[in-house]
Amino acid sequence: MVKLGIIGTSPFNGHPYSFSAIFNGYSKERNHWSQWEGIYDYLNKYFPENLPNAEAQVTHVWTQNPQESMKIASASNVEKVCDSLEQLQKEVDAVILARDDFETHLEIAKPFLEKGLPVFIDKPLTINLNELKFYQNYLEDGLLMSCSGLYYAKELDKFTKEMRSDCKFVDATVLNSWEKYGVHMLDAALSSFDYKVTSVTAQGGQCFKSSIRCESGPDLVVTSLGTAPKTFNIRAWTETEKQEVEISNNYAAFKKTMSVFQEMVMKRQPILKPEHTIQTVKTLIAGNMSADEKREVGLDELTL
C-alpha cells in the first residue's frame, strides 16, 4: 500500500479534509466537519461506501497548526499526526501539498522533490516563472502533478464531446481572484478544448478579465469576479449552437484528480501532460503581466 502524507492548511481551503477522505473514508460525526459542512454534505451524497482505498491511503498529516492536524486526522481517518515536515518526509511514499497559498509551495515541496518523493501541489502551482523553471523537470519526470480538480470535472464530459470540433468562442466565469481561481477555468476550458494558448490580454479592476487567444482554436475569455456567489461557469458557442455548464460536483472532480495522482505515484511517470500544467501557469503569469503593463503578452515571451 502507498503511504501518502497530507500537508496543509491555508485559509478557506478544505482540501486537506476532502482529499484525505477520498482515500481513507471519513467520520460520519458531524462535529468533525463543523468548518466544512459543504465537504461533509457532498461526501454523504456521493461517497459510495465508507471504505478506504486498498492501494493507497493518507496515513500521515502535518500542518503548521497541531490542533488543525488533529481535526483533519479525526475527520478523515488519518492514522498519524506528524510533528514536523522532516518526520513526514521519512515516513511516507508521496505527499499531497493541499495548500492553495502558492507563495508557500516551493519552500515546502522542494525537499520532498529533491529526495525523489512524488508530490501533488494544490492549484495554482505557482505564478512565478523562475519557480516554474524549477518545477519543469519534476513535472516531466513524473514526480510532480498540479492542477485544478476542475480539469477532471464530470460535467465537462458531454460538453467536450459535443462542442470541441467546431467551437468558436468560450466564456468562463469564476469567483475569487485571477491568481487564485483563474486556474480553475483555465484547466476546465483547456482540458475541454485542448488548444495551444498564444497570448493573453488582461484588464484588472473590480473584475479581472483575461482574453486568451489560442492557435487554431476558439478565443477564450476568463472573468474572475472577486467576491461573488459560488460560480464555476463555462459557456461555449459554435456557428449553430450554444451550450452552458455550471460545474458543481466537487467530489467527482477531486476523486478523479486523486486517482490520477495515485497512478502517477505508482507508475513514476506523468499522467497529466506536463505541457498542460506549464501552459496554464504561463497563462496566469501572462495575465498578470498584461494587466500590469497594459499590453498583449505572448506566451513565447515566457521562456523556461
N, C-alpha and C positions, 0 to 999 in steps of 0.2 A: 504494500500500500504506500502511495505517495503521501508524505507528511508535508502539509502546507502550513506556512505561518501567515497570519494576517497582521498588517501594520496599519494603525490609524491613530488618531481620528482628526477630522477637520470640521469646522463649524457647518451646521446644517447638512451634513453628509452622513447618511445612514448605511453606506455601502459596507463597512466592516461587519455590520449585523447581517445584511441580506446576502452578501457573498458567502459568509461563513455558513449561514443557514442552508444555502443551496447545496453545499457539500455535506453538511452534518445533520440536517433536520433542525428542528427548533423547539424551544419550550412553548407549550400552549398557555403558560401562565401569563395573563395579560399585563401584569405589573412589570414583567421583564421588558415590555415593549412600550412603556409609558411615553417615551420620547418619540417613538416611531410607529404610531398607530397605522399609518399607511402601509408600511412594510408588513406589519402583523396581519393586516386585512388581506393583502394580496398573497401572502404565504398561505393563509387559511383558505383562500379562494382557489389558488392554483396548485399548491403543493400536492402531488398525487398521493404520497404516503409519507409518514414521518419516519423515513428510513434513511440512514446515512449512505453516501456514495461508497461503493465497495472498493473502488480503485484508488480514491484519493479523499482525504479528509483534512479539514483545518484542525490541526492538533495543538497549535500554539498561537498565542496572541500577545502582542506588545503594543501599547500606546504610551504617549507621553503622560497619561493620567492613569495611575493604577486602579482607581475606582472605576473609570470607564472601561478598562480592560476586563475587570471582573463582571461588569454588566454585559459586555459582549460575550464573554465566556458562558455566562448563565443563560443568556437568551438563545445562543446559537450552539450550545453543546460543545464548546471548545474545552479540551482537557486541561491545558496548562497555560497559566499566565506567566510570561517571562519578565524578568527584572530589567533586561537590557536588550538592545539590538544584537550585541555580541553573543549573548546566550541564544537568541533566536537563530543567528547565523550558524551556530554549531549544531543545532538540533533538528533542523528541517531540511527538506529536499528542494523547496522552492518557496517563494513568498509572493503575497498579494499586497501591494502598497496601495491601500484603499483610502488614501487621502487625495482630495482634489485640489489642495492648495499647491499648485505647480511649483511655487518658489522653493518648496522643501524637497522636491522629488530627487534631484541629483545627489544631494548630500546623503540622503537615506539609502538610495538604491545603489550607489557606486560600490560600496564594499561587497554587496551581495553579487553584483555582476562581475566584479573583478575576481571574486572567488569561484566563479563559474556556476552560481546558483541561478536558475531561471526566475525571472521577475515579471509580474504583471503590474503595470503602473496605471492608476486611475487617470481618467481624462482631466484636462489635457496633459499630454506627456510633458510638454514644455512650450514656451513661447519665445525661446532664446535660441538663436541659430548656432552659437558655439556649443550649447548643451546638446542640440540635435546632432551635431557632428560627433560628439562623444557617444551618443546612443546608436548611431548608424550601424556600426559593426555588430553590436549586440542584437539589433533587430534582424540583421541579415544572417546571423549565426544561430538563430532560434533560441536565444537566451532572454529575449525581451519581447513583450507584447504590450501594446497600449492602444486603446480605442474607447469610444463611447459604446455603451451597450446597444445604442440605437442602430449601430451598424448591422446588428442581427435582429432588428425589430420584426416580429412576426407579421405585423400589419403591412409591411412592405412587400411581402411575397407576391400577392396578386397584383399590387400596384406596379411592381417592377416588371412582371411578365407582360402586362398589358400595355405599358407606356414606353418601354425602353427604345423600341425600334425607331419611332418617328417623333419622339418628344422634341419640342422646340423651346420651351421655357419652363423653369421650375422656380416656384416661390416658396420659401421656407421661413417659418416664424417660430421663435423660441423666447421664453422668458429669460431673465438674468442678462449677464454681460456677454459680449463677443468673446472675450478672453476665456471665460469660464464655461459658457454654454454654447457658443458658436460651434464648437466641435461636435455637439450632438447633431446639428442639422447638416454639417459638412459630411460627417460619417454616414448619416442616414441617406442623404441625397446622392453622395458619390458612390456609396455601395449599390444604390439602385441603378445608377446610370453609367458608372464605371468609365468616366471620361477624364481626360488629362486637363488639369487646370493650367491656363496660360498666364492669366493676370487677374488682379483684384483692384477695384476702385471702391474705396470705402469713405463713408461720411459719419462722423460722430454726432453727438448731440443727445437729446432726450432718448432717442433710439439710435442704435448703431446699425447702419445699413451697408452691406457689402454686396457689390455687383461683381460677379465672378464669371469670367469668360473661359470657355472650355474649347479645346481643339476638337473639331468635327463633332460637336455635341451641343446641347442646349445651354443657353445662358442660365445662370443661377443667381437668384437674389436671396440673401440671408439677412433677416431683420432680427436683431436682438433687442427685446423690448425693455430690458431693465426690470424694475419691479412691476409685476403683472401676474394675473392668474396663471395657473399651470397651463402651458401651451407648448406642444411639440407637433407643429402642423406643417404639412407639405401639400402643395397644390402643383399640378403639372398640366400642361396643355400640349396637344398635338394640333394638326390642321383641323381636325374634326371633333375633338373630344377634350373634355376637362375631367380630371379626377382629383379628389382631395382625400387625404388620410390624416387622422389625428392619432398619434402614437400614444398608447396608454398602458399596454401590458408590460410593465417593467419586469415582471417575473420571467416571462418567456425570453425577453431580450437578455437579461442578466444570466439566466441559466445557460443559454447558448454561448454567451461570451465566456463563461467559466468553463464550459465543456471544451471550447477551442483552446483555452489556455492549458487545460489539463492535457489535451492531445499534444500541444507543443512541448510540455514538460516531459511527457513520456517518449516522444519521438526525437526530441532535441533537434527540431527543425522548425522553421517558421511555417505557420498555417495561415495566419492573416498576412497578406502580402506586405513586406516591409515598405515597398514603394508607396502603398496607400497611406500608411502612417506618416511617412516623410512628407508626402504631398499635403496631407491635412495640416500638419504643423507648419509647413511653409506657407500655406494659405492663411492661417491665423496670423503669422508674422507679417505677411504682405498686407493684410488688412490693417494692422496697427500702423505699419509704415505709411500706407496710403492716407489714412486719416490724419496722421501727424504732418506729412509732407504735402498733402493736398494734391496728389497726382496718382495716376495709374501705375501700379507696381507689377512688373513681370516676375513670375516665379523663377525665371532664368537668372535673375539678379541675385538669387539666394543660393550660392554655390556651397557645396559641402566638400 
